[in-house]
Amino acid sequence: MSRLYLLDPNDFATTTSPEVAYDARVQTAYLLSLQGHHADWLAPYLDLPAEAARTIAEHAERSGPAGPAARPPRR
């Protein structure tokens, strides 16, 4: 079974679904990705699966260096 990981611990606190988890390594990987670290470094450094590190790094790249708050709102 796959699990949805949240980047924000506050989101996790409001969720009761057992399929959702907060993992500090995921948030750390995201923040380090925003700072320019690559998935091939993140995976072993944070003990994450390579595919998870790639997904997190891709998400961070789409968000830009300032994070998701810098993106224009969806319409």
C-alpha positions as CSV (number, residue, x, y, z in Angstrom):
1,M,0.0,0.0,0.0
2,S,1.3,3.4,-0.9
3,R,1.2,6.2,1.7
4,L,0.7,9.9,1.1
5,Y,3.3,12.0,2.9
6,L,2.7,15.6,3.9
7,L,5.2,18.3,3.9
8,D,3.6,20.3,6.7
9,P,3.2,18.8,10.2
10,N,0.2,21.1,10.8
11,D,-1.6,19.4,7.9
12,F,-0.9,16.0,9.5
13,A,-2.3,17.2,12.8
14,T,-5.7,17.9,11.1
15,T,-5.8,14.5,9.4
16,T,-7.1,11.3,10.8
17,S,-6.6,9.1,7.8
18,P,-4.2,6.1,8.4
19,E,-3.0,6.4,4.8
20,V,-1.4,9.8,5.5
21,A,1.8,10.3,7.3
22,Y,4.2,13.2,8.2
23,D,7.9,12.3,8.0
24,A,10.4,14.9,8.9
25,R,12.8,13.4,6.3
26,V,10.3,14.3,3.6
27,Q,10.1,17.9,4.7
28,T,13.9,18.0,5.1
29,A,14.4,16.6,1.6
30,Y,12.0,19.3,0.2
31,L,13.8,22.1,2.0
32,L,17.2,20.9,0.9
33,S,15.9,20.5,-2.7
34,L,14.8,24.1,-2.6
35,Q,18.4,25.0,-1.6
36,G,19.7,23.1,-4.7
37,H,20.5,19.6,-3.5
38,H,19.8,16.9,-6.0
39,A,17.8,13.7,-5.5
40,D,20.9,11.5,-5.9
41,W,22.4,13.1,-2.9
42,L,19.1,13.4,-0.9
43,A,18.3,9.7,-1.1
44,P,21.3,8.3,0.8
45,Y,21.7,11.3,3.0
46,L,18.1,11.1,4.4
47,D,17.7,7.4,3.9
48,L,14.9,7.8,1.4
49,P,14.0,5.6,-1.6
50,A,15.5,7.0,-4.7
51,E,12.1,7.4,-6.4
52,A,10.8,9.4,-3.4
53,A,13.8,11.7,-3.4
54,R,13.3,12.3,-7.2
55,T,9.6,13.1,-6.7
56,I,10.3,15.5,-3.8
57,A,13.1,17.2,-5.8
58,E,10.9,17.6,-8.8
59,H,8.1,19.1,-6.7
60,A,10.6,21.6,-5.2
61,E,11.9,22.5,-8.6
62,R,8.4,23.3,-9.8
63,S,7.9,25.4,-6.7
64,G,11.0,27.5,-7.3
65,P,13.6,28.7,-4.8
66,A,11.1,30.6,-2.7
67,G,8.9,27.5,-2.2
68,P,5.2,27.0,-3.0
69,A,4.2,30.5,-1.6
70,A,5.9,32.1,-4.6
71,R,3.7,30.3,-7.2
72,P,0.8,32.3,-8.6
73,P,-2.6,31.1,-7.4
74,R,-4.5,28.6,-9.5
75,R,-7.4,29.8,-11.5
